[in-house]
Amino acid sequence: MFFEKIAPYTYRIPRQGKMRVDAVFFASKEILKDLEAENYASLQQLMNVATLPGIVEPALAMPDIHWGYGFPIGGVAAFDPEEGGVVSPGGVGFDINCGVRLLASHLTLEDLLPRQKELADALYRLVPSGVGSERRDVRFSKRELKEILKEGAGWLVKRGYGYPEDVRFIESEGRLPWANPDKVSERAFERGAPQIGTLGSGNHFLEVQYVDEVYDEEAALAFGLFKGQVTVLIHTGSRGLGHQVCQDYVERFLKAAPRYGIELVDKQLAAAPIKSPEGQDYLQAMAAAANFAFANRQLIAHFVREAFEKVGFTPRDHGLRVLYDLAHNNAKLEEHGGRRVLVHRKGATRAFGPGHPEVPEAYRRVGQPVLVPGDMGRYSYVLAGTEKAMEVSFGSSCHGAGRKMSRHQAKKVARERNLVKELAERGILVRAATRATVDEEMPEAYKDVSLVVEAVEGAGIGKKVARLRPLIVVKG
């Protein structure tokens, strides 16, 4: 694998073979070692992405890159609709609009510690988690679900599940307006209907944390963060509904690609022209699934507030507000370099810089909040988007730590350990549906997120604002 360093923490793979453009990735020395250990499999996937029609230079990968379906996780690629650009479900992923929401409170670490165990139990009880988890206390009819798929988070707010100001601090105000529920299959509706308001399994979580370090006082002040403050991070997406939408359209695109003369170096890159009927249908279905995910995180946030209230914190006491909610897995039309392009972000997040009109007004001076979850034993970060990200990464940054160990490997390593007990001894209370979930998600299964953030900041595509330490973890 040949690549060259072109700037701090920035590497280029020159165009070769069937690649239409160069590929660029961001990495530290430690991350380069991880890439070498996997025999550069995820970089090969990035090179494959660079072969797709209408791609705008360069194909990109964030520092949390690892192997995925079609596109590597951490992959970013922009396509020009006017130049035959394509849309690929593998460039969004199976968990459409998997994302994170950060709630900031009035509470301090000292306020929370006496009720930590009680709160952990209340959160686990009120927010269903695990494979196939369902809500039984809140159900919506098919007609209501269609409205949710059109309206996103705002539909729930209007019905009392949250505050009107919540939507102002969600990416795209919690709604992709081109959504069309009629492009979503019956099977997707069946899978999603009982799952709204649930975490699911795998790497999804709900985490109560506290701010243990502030790096940028100006941005922290703008975001309303202070040292010792209690926060809540929610990480989940579109559950079975989004998974089914992806599955449906991958199958359809595999048949469509040859009709449009699209050569696939990997079948997992199944694609169709953005302007084609198939491309438009997928984008409308994807947006509907994305709106479901925004609504899912909205409903979970409502029950998080309820859990705090059940253990004795009044709404005035906890003051839980949405600091920001952003997507990891989406495709959106955006303006970059003077043209309108469809930006696929898969395991990558928007990181718009200061002054951008899509950044909430309260944050516009310092840039968009970028939320970077770590593993359940260490820390997560809040960053701010930068001007340089707008110039070099289509306004994108990393989305988390990135796995370095397969789930099977992690379970094997964790077999002789009691991770729940280990974490409790460090002051972190874990509530999970099964031991297997905890073992698969053991801290060592992930890269140290501080190394990912080092590469992001070193490359200039994000700026450190604060670090968050876990206190309570609810896992699927």
C-alpha positions in Angstrom: 0.0 0.0 0.0 1.6 3.3 -1.1 0.6 6.6 0.5 2.4 9.8 1.2 2.2 12.4 3.9 0.9 15.7 2.5 0.2 17.7 5.7 0.2 17.2 9.5 -1.8 14.0 10.2 -2.9 13.9 6.5 -2.0 11.2 4.0 -2.7 10.8 0.3 -3.2 7.7 -1.8 -2.5 8.8 -5.4 -5.1 7.9 -8.0 -4.3 4.5 -9.5 -6.0 1.6 -11.4 -9.7 2.3 -11.7 -9.7 5.2 -9.1 -11.2 8.4 -10.6 -9.7 10.6 -7.8 -7.1 10.5 -5.1 -7.9 9.3 -1.7 -7.0 11.2 1.5 -7.1 9.9 5.1 -6.2 11.5 8.5 -4.2 9.5 11.0 -1.6 9.6 13.8 1.4 7.3 14.0 -0.6 5.0 16.3 -3.5 4.9 13.9 -1.1 4.1 11.0 0.0 1.0 13.1 -3.6 -0.1 13.5 -4.2 0.3 9.7 -1.0 -1.8 9.0 -2.2 -4.5 11.5 -5.4 -5.0 9.4 -3.3 -5.1 6.2 -4.8 -1.8 5.1 -8.2 -3.4 4.4 -10.1 -0.3 5.2 -7.8 1.9 3.0 -8.4 -0.6 0.1 -12.1 0.1 0.7 -11.5 3.8 0.5 -9.7 3.3 -2.9 -12.7 1.3 -4.1 -15.0 4.3 -3.2 -12.7 6.4 -5.4 -13.8 4.4 -8.4 -17.4 5.4 -8.3 -18.8 7.7 -11.1 -19.1 11.4 -10.4 -17.0 11.4 -7.3 -15.5 14.8 -6.3 -11.9 14.8 -5.3 -10.8 13.4 -2.9 -12.4 10.2 -1.3 -11.8 10.7 2.4 -11.5 8.7 5.6 -11.5 10.1 9.2 -9.0 8.9 11.9 -11.5 6.4 13.3 -11.5 4.5 10.0 -12.1 0.8 10.1 -13.5 -1.9 7.8 -17.2 -1.6 6.9 -19.8 -2.7 4.4 -18.7 -1.3 1.0 -17.4 2.1 2.3 -15.1 2.0 5.3 -16.5 3.2 8.5 -15.1 6.8 8.8 -15.6 7.2 5.0 -16.7 10.5 3.4 -17.4 10.9 -0.3 -19.1 13.7 -2.3 -20.7 13.1 -5.7 -21.8 15.7 -8.3 -25.3 15.1 -9.6 -24.5 17.1 -12.7 -21.5 14.8 -13.5 -23.2 11.5 -13.3 -22.7 11.3 -9.5 -24.1 8.3 -7.7 -25.7 7.5 -4.4 -24.7 4.3 -2.6 -26.6 2.8 0.4 -23.2 1.3 1.5 -21.9 4.9 1.8 -24.6 5.6 4.4 -24.7 2.2 6.1 -27.4 -0.1 7.5 -28.1 2.1 10.6 -29.3 5.2 8.8 -28.8 8.3 10.9 -27.1 6.5 13.7 -26.0 9.5 15.7 -25.5 11.0 19.1 -27.3 13.5 21.2 -25.7 15.4 24.1 -27.9 16.7 26.9 -26.3 19.2 29.3 -27.6 19.7 32.8 -27.5 22.2 35.6 -26.2 19.4 37.9 -22.7 18.9 39.1 -20.8 15.6 39.9 -21.4 16.3 43.6 -25.1 16.6 43.1 -25.3 13.3 41.2 -23.1 10.9 43.1 -25.5 10.3 46.1 -28.2 9.2 43.6 -25.9 7.5 41.0 -27.1 3.9 41.6 -30.8 4.9 41.8 -30.4 6.9 38.6 -28.7 4.0 36.8 -31.6 1.7 37.7 -34.2 4.2 36.6 -32.5 4.8 33.2 -32.2 1.1 32.6 -35.9 0.6 33.4 -37.2 3.6 31.3 -35.0 3.2 28.2 -35.3 -0.3 26.7 -32.1 -1.8 25.4 -30.8 -5.0 23.8 -31.4 -7.0 20.6 -34.9 -6.5 19.3 -35.8 -4.2 22.3 -39.3 -2.7 22.2 -41.3 -0.1 24.0 -44.6 -1.3 25.4 -45.7 1.9 27.1 -45.6 4.2 24.0 -46.9 2.9 20.7 -47.8 4.7 17.5 -50.3 3.7 14.7 -49.2 3.2 11.1 -50.6 6.6 10.3 -48.7 8.3 13.1 -45.5 6.5 12.1 -45.8 7.8 8.6 -46.1 11.3 10.1 -43.0 10.7 12.2 -41.1 9.6 9.1 -42.1 12.9 7.4 -41.7 15.3 10.4 -38.9 13.8 12.5 -38.3 14.9 16.1 -40.6 17.9 15.9 -43.7 15.6 15.6 -42.9 14.2 19.1 -42.2 17.6 20.6 -45.6 18.8 19.5 -47.1 15.9 21.4 -45.3 16.7 24.6 -42.2 14.5 24.3 -39.7 17.3 24.8 -39.4 21.1 24.7 -39.9 23.3 21.6 -36.3 24.6 21.9 -35.0 21.0 21.5 -35.3 21.0 17.7 -33.2 24.2 17.3 -30.2 22.2 18.5 -30.6 19.2 16.3 -28.8 18.8 12.9 -31.3 20.0 10.2 -33.7 20.8 13.1 -34.4 17.0 13.4 -36.0 16.7 10.0 -34.9 15.9 6.4 -37.7 17.5 4.4 -37.4 15.4 1.3 -38.5 12.2 3.2 -41.2 10.1 1.6 -42.6 7.3 3.8 -44.2 5.7 0.7 -40.7 4.7 -0.4 -40.3 2.6 2.8 -41.3 -1.0 2.6 -44.0 -2.7 4.8 -41.3 -4.9 6.3 -39.4 -1.8 7.4 -42.5 -0.4 9.1 -43.1 -3.7 10.8 -39.6 -3.8 12.2 -39.5 -0.2 13.3 -43.0 0.3 14.8 -42.3 -1.2 18.2 -38.7 0.1 18.4 -39.0 3.9 18.6 -37.7 5.1 21.9 -35.2 2.2 22.3 -31.4 1.9 22.2 -31.0 -1.4 20.5 -27.8 -3.4 20.8 -24.2 -3.4 19.7 -22.3 -0.2 20.3 -25.4 1.8 21.1 -25.5 3.3 24.6 -26.8 5.9 27.0 -24.1 7.4 29.2 -24.3 9.8 32.1 -21.0 11.7 32.2 -19.4 14.7 33.8 -17.1 17.3 32.3 -13.6 16.6 33.6 -11.6 18.9 31.3 -12.2 22.1 29.4 -9.8 23.0 26.6 -11.4 26.0 24.9 -13.1 28.4 27.3 -14.8 30.5 24.6 -16.3 27.5 22.8 -17.3 25.8 26.2 -19.0 29.0 27.2 -20.9 29.2 23.9 -22.0 25.5 24.3 -22.9 26.0 28.0 -20.3 23.6 29.3 -18.4 23.9 32.6 -16.0 21.7 34.7 -17.8 19.2 36.9 -21.1 19.5 35.0 -23.3 16.4 34.5 -24.1 15.5 30.8 -25.9 12.7 29.1 -24.9 11.2 25.8 -27.4 9.1 23.7 -26.0 7.0 20.9 -28.5 5.1 18.7 -30.1 5.3 15.2 -33.0 4.1 13.1 -33.1 0.5 14.5 -34.7 -2.2 12.4 -36.5 0.3 10.1 -33.3 1.8 8.8 -31.6 -1.6 8.5 -34.5 -2.8 6.3 -34.4 0.3 4.1 -30.7 -0.2 3.5 -31.2 -3.9 2.7 -34.1 -3.2 0.4 -32.2 -0.7 -1.7 -28.9 -2.6 -1.8 -30.8 -5.4 -3.5 -32.5 -3.0 -5.9 -29.3 -1.1 -6.7 -27.4 -4.3 -7.5 -29.8 -4.9 -10.3 -29.8 -1.2 -11.3 -26.0 -0.6 -11.5 -25.4 -2.6 -14.7 -28.3 -0.8 -16.4 -26.6 2.5 -15.9 -23.2 1.2 -16.9 -21.8 1.4 -13.4 -18.9 -0.9 -12.9 -18.7 -2.1 -9.3 -15.2 -3.2 -8.0 -17.1 -4.4 -4.9 -20.7 -5.5 -5.0 -21.2 -3.8 -1.6 -20.7 -0.5 -3.4 -24.0 -1.0 -5.2 -25.0 2.4 -6.6 -27.4 4.3 -8.9 -27.2 7.8 -10.4 -28.5 10.5 -8.0 -30.9 11.7 -10.6 -32.2 8.2 -11.5 -35.7 7.0 -10.3 -33.8 4.5 -8.1 -31.5 7.1 -6.7 -34.4 9.5 -5.9 -36.4 6.7 -4.3 -33.5 5.7 -2.0 -32.8 9.3 -0.9 -36.5 9.7 0.0 -36.6 6.4 1.9 -33.2 7.2 3.6 -34.5 10.6 4.7 -37.6 8.9 6.2 -35.4 6.5 8.1 -33.2 9.5 9.3 -36.3 11.2 10.6 -37.3 8.1 12.5 -33.8 8.1 14.1 -34.1 11.8 15.1 -37.5 11.0 16.6 -36.0 7.9 18.4 -33.4 10.0 20.1 -36.0 12.6 21.0 -38.2 10.0 22.7 -35.2 8.6 24.6 -34.3 12.1 25.7 -37.8 12.5 27.1 -37.5 9.4 29.2 -34.0 10.4 30.3 -35.5 13.6 31.8 -38.2 11.4 33.4 -35.6 9.2 35.0 -33.8 12.2 36.5 -37.2 13.3 37.9 -38.0 9.9 39.3 -34.9 10.0 41.5 -35.8 13.4 42.9 -34.3 16.0 40.5 -37.0 18.5 39.4 -37.0 19.8 35.9 -35.6 23.1 37.3 -32.9 21.1 39.2 -31.7 19.0 36.3 -32.3 21.6 33.5 -31.5 18.9 30.9 -31.3 20.7 27.5 -30.2 19.5 24.1 -26.7 20.8 23.5 -26.6 19.2 20.1 -27.8 16.1 18.1 -25.9 15.0 15.0 -25.9 12.2 12.5 -23.1 9.7 11.7 -24.7 7.9 8.7 -26.4 10.2 6.2 -26.2 11.4 2.6 -27.1 15.1 2.1 -26.9 17.7 -0.7 -24.6 20.5 0.4 -22.6 23.4 -1.1 -18.9 22.8 -1.3 -16.3 24.5 -3.5 -19.0 26.4 -5.3 -21.1 23.4 -6.3 -23.9 21.4 -4.9 -22.8 17.8 -4.1 -24.3 14.8 -2.4 -22.0 14.1 0.6 -22.1 10.6 2.0 -20.9 10.3 5.6 -20.6 6.8 7.0 -19.3 6.7 10.6 -18.3 10.3 10.1 -20.0 13.5 11.2 -20.7 17.0 10.0 -18.2 19.6 11.4 -19.3 22.9 9.9 -17.1 25.9 10.8 -17.8 29.3 12.4 -20.3 31.4 10.5 -22.1 28.6 8.7 -25.8 29.3 8.4 -26.7 25.7 9.4 -24.9 26.0 12.7 -27.4 27.1 15.5 -27.1 30.9 16.0 -26.0 30.4 19.7 -22.9 28.5 18.4 -22.2 30.2 15.1 -19.3 32.3 16.4 -17.3 29.2 17.5 -18.5 26.5 15.0 -20.8 23.5 15.2 -20.5 21.1 18.2 -18.9 17.8 17.1 -19.7 14.9 19.6 -17.1 12.1 19.7 -18.0 9.2 21.9 -15.2 7.0 23.3 -15.4 3.6 25.0 -17.3 3.1 28.2 -14.2 3.0 30.4 -12.4 6.1 29.4 -13.8 9.4 28.0 -15.7 11.2 25.2 -15.0 14.6 23.6 -16.8 17.6 22.5 -15.1 19.4 19.6 -16.0 22.4 17.4 -16.1 22.4 13.6 -13.5 24.5 11.8 -13.0 26.6 8.6 -10.3 24.1 7.5 -12.8 21.2 7.7 -15.0 23.1 5.2 -11.9 23.4 2.9 -10.4 19.9 3.2 -13.0 17.4 4.4 -16.4 18.6 3.0 -17.1 19.9 6.5 -16.6 16.5 8.1 -14.9 15.0 11.2 -14.7 11.7 13.1 -17.6 10.1 14.9 -16.0 8.1 17.7 -13.1 5.9 18.8 -13.3 3.2 16.1 -13.1 -0.5 16.8 -9.7 -2.2 16.9 -10.9 -5.6 18.0 -13.7 -7.7 16.5 -16.7 -8.6 18.7 -15.5 -12.3 18.7 -12.0 -11.3 19.8 -13.3 -9.0 22.5 -15.5 -11.7 24.0 -12.6 -14.1 24.0 -10.3 -11.6 25.8 -13.0 -10.7 28.3 -14.0 -14.3 29.1 -11.9 -14.5 32.3 -12.8 -11.0 33.6 -15.8 -9.4 35.3 -16.0 -6.1 33.4 -19.0 -4.8 35.2 -17.2 -5.2 38.6 -14.0 -3.7 37.2 -15.8 -0.6 35.9 -17.8 -0.3 39.2 -14.5 -0.2 41.1 -13.6 2.8 38.9 -16.9 4.6 39.7 -18.7 3.6 36.4 -22.0 1.8 36.9 -23.0 -0.5 33.9 -26.5 -1.7 33.2 -26.8 -4.1 30.2 -29.2 -6.6 28.8 -26.5 -9.4 28.7 -23.0 -10.0 29.7 -22.1 -10.7 26.1 -22.9 -7.1 25.2 -20.5 -5.7 27.9 -17.8 -8.1 26.8 -18.1 -7.2 23.1 -17.9 -3.5 24.1 -15.0 -3.8 26.5 -12.9 -0.6 26.5 -9.9 -2.4 25.0 -12.0 -3.3 21.9 -11.7 0.4 20.8 -8.9 2.7 19.9 -8.2 5.3 22.6 -10.4 8.1 21.4 -7.8 10.7 22.5 -5.5 9.4 19.7 -8.4 9.9 17.2 -9.0 13.4 18.5 -5.3 14.2 18.4 -5.3 13.4 14.7 -8.5 15.4 14.1 -7.1 18.5 15.8 -3.7 18.0 14.3 -5.2 17.9 10.8 -7.2 21.0 11.6 -10.7 19.5 11.0 -11.9 19.9 14.6 -11.0 21.8 17.7 -11.0 20.3 21.2 -13.5 21.9 23.6 -14.2 19.6 26.5 -13.7 16.0 27.7 -16.4 13.9 29.4 -15.9 11.0 31.8 -18.5 8.2 32.2 -20.5 7.7 35.4 -23.4 5.4 34.3 -23.5 3.3 31.1 -26.7 1.7 29.8 -25.9 -0.9 27.1 -27.9 -3.1 24.8 
